[in-house]
Amino acid sequence: MDIRVGQGFDIHRFADAPSAGRRLVLGGVVFEGERALVGHSDADVVAHAVADALLGAAGLGDIGQHYPDTDPKWESADSLLIVADVARQLRASGWKIGNVDCSVVCETPSIAPHREQMNALLSNAVGAPVSVKGRRAEGLGAIGRSEGVACFASAVITRGQ
């Protein structure tokens, strides 16, 4: 049996001012009333880190190669669709997704009240268990100053028996 592990990371800064039609989306969950993140798609750092972890584990490159921010097709796109497409690519390549674990780093918003919904939405998109944990930067650096949100993800995939 072939077992692989992949790491994903993403970070986006908060918009300085409200942008028309932009909302904060993390793990597929819309956080009403919060500043949006800047990005080409919906800027969902959690979904992007999950996609990158899966692609990396399978040796299929990275999210920027498959979903470039220069492609108008992905402008304002729902990043859960990207995650689902990545999972489809892995299955088509003969991989089975074991699980994905995520650590979201931000001072605000609070992740805990939305964790179960994030887990469910991401697990549905991946077709395997996804767990999300919230972490604070304790006031350190740009994330600690509430300038943005970062996410780290690890994925386990298998192929064979």
Backbone as CSV, one residue per row, in Angstrom:
resi,resn,N_x,N_y,N_z,CA_x,CA_y,CA_z,C_x,C_y,C_z
1,MET,0.845,-1.179,0.000,0.000,0.000,0.000,0.889,1.241,0.000
2,ASP,0.519,2.192,-0.812,1.228,3.467,-0.906,0.496,4.481,-0.031
3,ILE,1.205,5.071,0.921,0.629,6.090,1.809,1.420,7.373,1.623
4,ARG,0.715,8.462,1.422,1.374,9.756,1.258,0.718,10.803,2.146
5,VAL,1.527,11.799,2.507,1.064,12.925,3.309,1.396,14.206,2.556
6,GLY,0.473,15.148,2.558,0.708,16.440,1.919,0.429,17.570,2.876
7,GLN,1.139,18.667,2.673,0.931,19.862,3.477,0.371,20.965,2.593
8,GLY,-0.550,21.726,3.131,-1.082,22.880,2.421,-1.004,24.105,3.308
9,PHE,-0.870,25.242,2.684,-0.827,26.514,3.409,-1.455,27.577,2.531
10,ASP,-2.196,28.475,3.155,-2.681,29.649,2.439,-2.823,30.795,3.433
11,ILE,-2.722,32.004,2.907,-2.858,33.209,3.721,-3.432,34.293,2.829
12,HIS,-4.372,35.059,3.364,-4.947,36.206,2.661,-5.095,37.345,3.656
13,ARG,-4.954,38.557,3.164,-5.135,39.730,4.013,-6.589,40.173,3.962
14,PHE,-6.999,40.833,5.045,-8.329,41.428,5.073,-8.367,42.645,4.157
15,ALA,-9.505,42.877,3.534,-9.713,44.096,2.747,-9.728,45.290,3.694
16,ASP,-9.191,46.409,3.230,-9.176,47.624,4.050,-10.571,48.197,4.228
17,ALA,-11.409,48.030,3.219,-12.770,48.570,3.258,-13.721,47.526,2.676
18,PRO,-14.989,47.618,3.002,-15.944,46.665,2.423,-15.913,46.720,0.899
19,SER,-15.950,45.552,0.281,-15.969,45.457,-1.175,-17.338,44.966,-1.604
20,ALA,-17.865,45.567,-2.630,-19.192,45.184,-3.115,-19.222,43.699,-3.455
21,GLY,-20.150,42.990,-2.837,-20.334,41.574,-3.146,-19.345,40.642,-2.480
22,ARG,-18.357,41.136,-1.768,-17.364,40.278,-1.105,-17.805,39.992,0.320
23,ARG,-17.652,38.734,0.727,-17.970,38.327,2.098,-16.820,37.472,2.609
24,LEU,-16.676,37.402,3.909,-15.668,36.528,4.496,-16.184,35.091,4.434
25,VAL,-15.402,34.218,3.794,-15.737,32.799,3.687,-14.553,31.998,4.204
26,LEU,-14.804,31.126,5.173,-13.775,30.240,5.718,-14.360,28.836,5.802
27,GLY,-13.711,27.885,5.156,-14.201,26.512,5.181,-15.589,26.380,4.596
28,GLY,-15.940,27.260,3.669,-17.245,27.244,3.037,-18.322,27.977,3.806
29,VAL,-18.007,28.447,5.003,-18.977,29.140,5.854,-18.837,30.646,5.651
30,VAL,-19.959,31.314,5.431,-19.968,32.770,5.302,-20.072,33.373,6.701
31,PHE,-19.160,34.273,7.013,-19.137,34.983,8.288,-19.724,36.369,8.053
32,GLU,-21.025,36.484,8.291,-21.731,37.752,8.053,-21.181,38.844,8.970
33,GLY,-21.067,40.052,8.409,-20.656,41.202,9.197,-19.161,41.310,9.437
34,GLU,-18.383,40.381,8.920,-16.917,40.413,9.082,-16.271,40.961,7.815
35,ARG,-15.083,41.534,7.956,-14.341,42.007,6.785,-14.007,40.839,5.874
36,ALA,-14.100,41.057,4.582,-13.761,40.028,3.599,-12.254,39.935,3.429
37,LEU,-11.806,38.802,2.943,-10.404,38.623,2.581,-10.216,38.997,1.117
38,VAL,-9.032,39.469,0.781,-8.700,39.844,-0.588,-8.213,38.607,-1.324
39,GLY,-8.764,38.376,-2.511,-8.321,37.246,-3.323,-9.081,37.180,-4.629
40,HIS,-8.599,36.352,-5.540,-9.216,36.220,-6.862,-10.530,35.446,-6.777
41,SER,-10.512,34.324,-6.075,-11.741,33.550,-5.883,-12.461,34.138,-4.675
42,ASP,-13.106,33.306,-3.869,-13.745,33.825,-2.647,-12.741,34.003,-1.510
43,ALA,-11.465,33.703,-1.764,-10.362,33.886,-0.798,-10.515,33.012,0.445
44,ASP,-11.124,31.846,0.293,-11.326,30.910,1.405,-9.999,30.210,1.698
45,VAL,-9.241,30.743,2.668,-7.917,30.202,2.971,-7.970,28.749,3.432
46,VAL,-9.051,28.361,4.087,-9.166,26.983,4.578,-9.315,26.034,3.395
47,ALA,-10.241,26.329,2.504,-10.442,25.481,1.325,-9.175,25.431,0.471
48,HIS,-8.486,26.553,0.328,-7.268,26.585,-0.483,-6.167,25.729,0.140
49,ALA,-6.017,25.781,1.453,-5.005,24.959,2.118,-5.340,23.473,1.984
50,VAL,-6.621,23.128,2.082,-7.050,21.735,1.897,-6.718,21.268,0.488
51,ALA,-7.060,22.073,-0.509,-6.771,21.707,-1.904,-5.274,21.517,-2.114
52,ASP,-4.459,22.420,-1.584,-3.009,22.319,-1.746,-2.437,21.087,-1.049
53,ALA,-2.954,20.760,0.136,-2.481,19.567,0.852,-2.778,18.315,0.044
54,LEU,-3.969,18.227,-0.523,-4.347,17.053,-1.326,-3.519,16.966,-2.603
55,LEU,-3.379,18.080,-3.302,-2.581,18.080,-4.533,-1.134,17.696,-4.246
56,GLY,-0.579,18.243,-3.180,0.804,17.944,-2.824,0.994,16.484,-2.463
57,ALA,0.064,15.919,-1.710,0.176,14.510,-1.323,0.203,13.604,-2.549
58,ALA,-0.585,13.950,-3.552,-0.665,13.118,-4.761,0.405,13.463,-5.790
59,GLY,1.221,14.479,-5.509,2.253,14.880,-6.461,1.670,15.519,-7.710
60,LEU,0.533,16.205,-7.544,-0.158,16.811,-8.689,0.047,18.319,-8.780
61,GLY,1.092,18.822,-8.174,1.368,20.251,-8.254,0.706,21.020,-7.139
62,ASP,0.307,22.261,-7.448,-0.304,23.104,-6.431,-1.539,23.804,-6.986
63,ILE,-2.245,24.457,-6.101,-3.511,25.093,-6.460,-3.334,26.152,-7.549
64,GLY,-2.218,26.875,-7.525,-1.973,27.910,-8.522,-1.784,27.358,-9.926
65,GLN,-1.281,26.142,-10.041,-1.118,25.513,-11.349,-2.466,25.109,-11.940
66,HIS,-3.360,24.639,-11.100,-4.650,24.135,-11.566,-5.727,25.213,-11.643
67,TYR,-5.654,26.199,-10.754,-6.691,27.237,-10.645,-6.023,28.601,-10.542
68,PRO,-5.339,29.045,-11.591,-4.554,30.283,-11.503,-5.414,31.521,-11.283
69,ASP,-4.834,32.475,-10.551,-5.564,33.711,-10.281,-5.587,34.642,-11.487
70,THR,-5.067,34.172,-12.608,-5.141,34.928,-13.858,-6.291,34.433,-14.736
71,ASP,-6.947,33.349,-14.316,-8.034,32.761,-15.100,-9.370,33.354,-14.639
72,PRO,-10.068,34.064,-15.532,-11.347,34.672,-15.158,-12.391,33.643,-14.689
73,LYS,-12.221,32.406,-15.082,-13.157,31.347,-14.679,-13.238,31.232,-13.154
74,TRP,-12.128,31.515,-12.463,-12.075,31.332,-11.014,-12.318,32.614,-10.232
75,GLU,-12.608,33.732,-10.934,-12.867,34.985,-10.239,-14.139,34.864,-9.400
76,SER,-14.020,35.155,-8.114,-15.115,35.074,-7.139,-15.703,33.673,-7.005
77,ALA,-14.954,32.647,-7.434,-15.452,31.267,-7.399,-15.605,30.754,-5.975
78,ASP,-16.550,29.855,-5.786,-16.749,29.145,-4.527,-15.613,28.129,-4.401
79,SER,-14.759,28.321,-3.414,-13.583,27.460,-3.277,-13.918,26.026,-2.900
80,LEU,-15.120,25.761,-2.390,-15.511,24.368,-2.152,-15.602,23.603,-3.468
81,LEU,-15.915,24.310,-4.568,-15.927,23.666,-5.887,-14.508,23.278,-6.303
82,ILE,-13.539,24.104,-5.941,-12.132,23.783,-6.213,-11.731,22.544,-5.421
83,VAL,-12.089,22.499,-4.138,-11.759,21.346,-3.293,-12.385,20.072,-3.862
84,ALA,-13.654,20.142,-4.250,-14.336,18.972,-4.812,-13.672,18.521,-6.106
85,ASP,-13.227,19.479,-6.932,-12.554,19.126,-8.179,-11.202,18.476,-7.905
86,VAL,-10.473,18.978,-6.929,-9.194,18.371,-6.544,-9.422,16.940,-6.061
87,ALA,-10.429,16.731,-5.224,-10.734,15.377,-4.729,-11.071,14.447,-5.886
88,ARG,-11.805,14.966,-6.876,-12.136,14.161,-8.060,-10.859,13.779,-8.817
89,GLN,-9.939,14.717,-8.959,-8.672,14.441,-9.647,-7.884,13.348,-8.922
90,LEU,-7.870,13.406,-7.596,-7.146,12.385,-6.830,-7.768,11.013,-7.030
91,ARG,-9.099,10.948,-6.929,-9.769,9.655,-7.123,-9.527,9.129,-8.534
92,ALA,-9.547,10.012,-9.540,-9.296,9.613,-10.925,-7.866,9.098,-11.103
93,SER,-6.962,9.542,-10.240,-5.568,9.081,-10.286,-5.343,7.842,-9.419
94,GLY,-6.428,7.299,-8.853,-6.330,6.069,-8.074,-6.084,6.252,-6.598
95,TRP,-6.162,7.484,-6.103,-5.920,7.746,-4.686,-7.208,7.706,-3.887
96,LYS,-7.097,7.262,-2.647,-8.198,7.327,-1.683,-7.786,8.336,-0.625
97,ILE,-8.677,9.264,-0.331,-8.378,10.293,0.665,-8.722,9.743,2.043
98,GLY,-7.722,9.746,2.932,-7.929,9.264,4.296,-8.570,10.329,5.157
99,ASN,-7.895,11.467,5.304,-8.431,12.592,6.063,-7.592,13.830,5.803
100,VAL,-8.148,14.978,6.202,-7.436,16.256,6.139,-7.657,16.953,7.476
101,ASP,-6.586,17.520,8.030,-6.660,18.247,9.294,-6.175,19.670,9.049
102,CYS,-6.912,20.642,9.570,-6.606,22.058,9.326,-6.463,22.839,10.620
103,SER,-5.521,23.773,10.619,-5.395,24.759,11.693,-5.533,26.133,11.076
104,VAL,-6.584,26.840,11.462,-6.841,28.193,10.976,-6.271,29.154,12.001
105,VAL,-5.440,30.087,11.554,-4.793,31.026,12.465,-5.337,32.426,12.198
106,CYS,-6.026,32.970,13.216,-6.577,34.315,13.107,-6.948,34.814,14.492
107,GLU,-6.963,36.120,14.643,-7.430,36.719,15.889,-8.946,36.863,15.858
108,THR,-9.451,37.142,14.680,-10.883,37.294,14.468,-11.196,36.845,13.058
109,PRO,-12.295,36.202,12.809,-13.398,35.876,13.714,-13.094,34.612,14.520
110,SER,-13.952,34.315,15.452,-13.819,33.084,16.223,-14.260,31.901,15.367
111,ILE,-13.416,30.891,15.298,-13.692,29.703,14.476,-14.620,28.722,15.202
112,ALA,-14.476,28.599,16.509,-15.182,27.572,17.282,-16.687,27.497,17.020
113,PRO,-17.420,28.609,16.966,-18.861,28.503,16.760,-19.251,27.937,15.385
114,HIS,-18.319,27.924,14.451,-18.600,27.492,13.073,-17.877,26.200,12.690
115,ARG,-17.107,25.652,13.630,-16.253,24.495,13.349,-17.031,23.306,12.782
116,GLU,-18.129,22.934,13.399,-18.873,21.754,12.936,-19.402,21.941,11.519
117,GLN,-19.893,23.142,11.208,-20.378,23.408,9.856,-19.231,23.367,8.852
118,MET,-18.083,23.920,9.230,-16.910,23.879,8.359,-16.481,22.431,8.117
119,ASN,-16.420,21.654,9.201,-16.052,20.238,9.070,-16.983,19.528,8.090
120,ALA,-18.294,19.767,8.232,-19.280,19.089,7.384,-19.156,19.521,5.921
121,LEU,-19.048,20.821,5.672,-18.956,21.307,4.290,-17.688,20.815,3.600
122,LEU,-16.560,20.902,4.307,-15.293,20.456,3.724,-15.265,18.942,3.538
123,SER,-15.776,18.193,4.521,-15.818,16.728,4.412,-16.666,16.310,3.224
124,ASN,-17.772,16.994,3.013,-18.633,16.699,1.875,-17.900,16.960,0.560
125,ALA,-17.180,18.071,0.473,-16.445,18.415,-0.751,-15.307,17.436,-1.021
126,VAL,-14.633,16.992,0.040,-13.487,16.090,-0.096,-13.930,14.639,-0.275
127,GLY,-15.047,14.277,0.369,-15.487,12.886,0.348,-14.769,12.051,1.385
128,ALA,-14.249,12.707,2.403,-13.517,12.056,3.504,-13.525,13.028,4.681
129,PRO,-13.167,12.538,5.880,-13.193,13.420,7.044,-12.217,14.595,6.944
130,VAL,-12.731,15.773,7.267,-11.907,16.978,7.368,-12.205,17.593,8.734
131,SER,-11.141,17.923,9.473,-11.305,18.563,10.776,-10.642,19.935,10.747
132,VAL,-11.296,20.881,11.406,-10.820,22.262,11.452,-10.651,22.674,12.910
133,LYS,-9.523,23.315,13.177,-9.252,23.851,14.508,-8.905,25.326,14.367
134,GLY,-9.339,26.131,15.305,-8.983,27.542,15.323,-7.808,27.779,16.253
135,ARG,-6.898,28.629,15.829,-5.729,29.000,16.622,-5.575,30.513,16.565
136,ARG,-5.071,31.099,17.644,-4.781,32.524,17.670,-3.276,32.730,17.558
137,ALA,-2.896,33.877,17.037,-1.476,34.234,16.942,-1.021,35.005,18.168
138,GLU,-1.915,35.172,19.138,-1.587,35.823,20.416,-0.968,37.201,20.230
139,GLY,-1.472,37.934,19.224,-1.015,39.304,19.014,0.310,39.438,18.291
140,LEU,0.892,38.319,17.868,2.200,38.365,17.205,2.059,38.503,15.693
141,GLY,2.843,39.384,15.091,2.919,39.518,13.645,1.645,40.031,12.997
142,ALA,1.613,39.930,11.668,0.485,40.453,10.894,-0.822,39.751,11.252
143,ILE,-0.774,38.453,11.440,-1.995,37.719,11.809,-2.442,38.154,13.203
144,GLY,-1.514,38.306,14.115,-1.829,38.754,15.465,-2.394,40.158,15.523
145,ARG,-2.061,40.960,14.516,-2.608,42.321,14.428,-3.927,42.334,13.654
146,SER,-4.486,41.172,13.392,-5.761,41.028,12.671,-5.700,41.588,11.258
147,GLU,-4.553,41.404,10.589,-4.410,41.873,9.219,-4.845,40.824,8.203
148,GLY,-5.055,39.580,8.657,-5.465,38.534,7.737,-5.709,37.223,8.446
149,VAL,-5.844,36.186,7.639,-6.105,34.833,8.131,-5.174,33.879,7.390
150,ALA,-4.623,32.902,8.119,-3.778,31.876,7.520,-4.345,30.502,7.880
151,CYS,-4.009,29.506,7.077,-4.434,28.142,7.380,-3.353,27.156,6.950
152,PHE,-3.103,26.184,7.813,-2.210,25.065,7.537,-3.076,23.810,7.451
153,ALA,-2.795,22.940,6.489,-3.569,21.701,6.352,-2.622,20.545,6.064
154,SER,-2.971,19.384,6.590,-2.250,18.141,6.314,-3.249,17.124,5.812
155,ALA,-2.873,16.393,4.756,-3.750,15.388,4.163,-3.031,14.052,4.096
156,VAL,-3.783,12.988,4.329,-3.279,11.613,4.182,-4.077,10.957,3.059
157,ILE,-3.346,10.367,2.103,-3.994,9.654,1.002,-3.337,8.281,0.855
158,THR,-4.072,7.326,0.307,-3.542,5.977,0.108,-3.887,5.483,-1.284
159,ARG,-3.095,4.500,-1.742,-3.384,3.839,-3.010,-2.938,2.399,-2.885
160,GLY,-3.710,1.512,-3.430,-3.382,0.095,-3.338,-4.341,-0.593,-2.393
161,GLN,-3.968,-1.741,-1.966,-4.839,-2.576,-1.132,-5.491,-1.738,-0.113
